[in-house]
Amino acid sequence: MFLTIPTLLTWARIVAIPLIIGVFYLPLAEPTRNLIATVMFVVFALTDWLDGWLARKLDQSSAFGAFLDPVADKFLVCASLLVLVHLQRVDVLIALIIIGREIAISSLREWMAQIGASRSVAVHMLGKLKTTVQMVAIPFLLYDSPLFGLVDTRLWGRLLIIAAAVLTIWSMVYYLRKALPEIRAKAR
């Protein structure tokens, strides 16, 4: 359970966090640091898809893996956002919205599980879209240079991270509205 291939890939995302942060402290030129951090983020973000696929393919799904997978994703996104705030590539308010939502919805899911209503806050397509937009915005912001001389990653990264913040709020409202009837029923 703890050492299956899918779970090891999930652990790799967690181990990647200090490596990605550490790149920005290396005595390298800024474009080189940006490239290394971007490649690392993309590779480790792709393990999110790969670990799920392998868990199904190898029949190695587990409750522990189902718990650890979203935790690893949230750690990777939150740590990257904090690096981007430090580099002044993401506004603090945007990072606060995204990180605050992750804390709020994780807490809501835990509470809903305790009252036996976890199905009301199951992962929805809106949450998946939010995650996808974040996972595209972050490498653009880490790279912070024209890509192939054509794509302004700074501009697209900022537009996408704003879109991610909007989707973050929208998905949080969605989950809260889904949970509200259960919360009201248990409060009586």
Salt bridges, closest charged atoms under 4 A:
GLU30 OE2 - ARG89 NH2 2.94
ASP48 OD1 - ARG13 NH2 3.64
ASP51 OD2 - ARG13 NH1 2.77
ASP69 OD1 - ARG13 NH2 2.61
ASP73 OD1 - ARG13 NE 2.92
GLU102 OE1 - LYS74 NZ 3.16
GLU102 OE1 - ARG101 NH1 3.25
GLU102 OE2 - LYS130 NZ 2.68
ASP144 OD2 - ARG89 NE 3.54
ASP144 OD1 - ARG154 NE 2.73
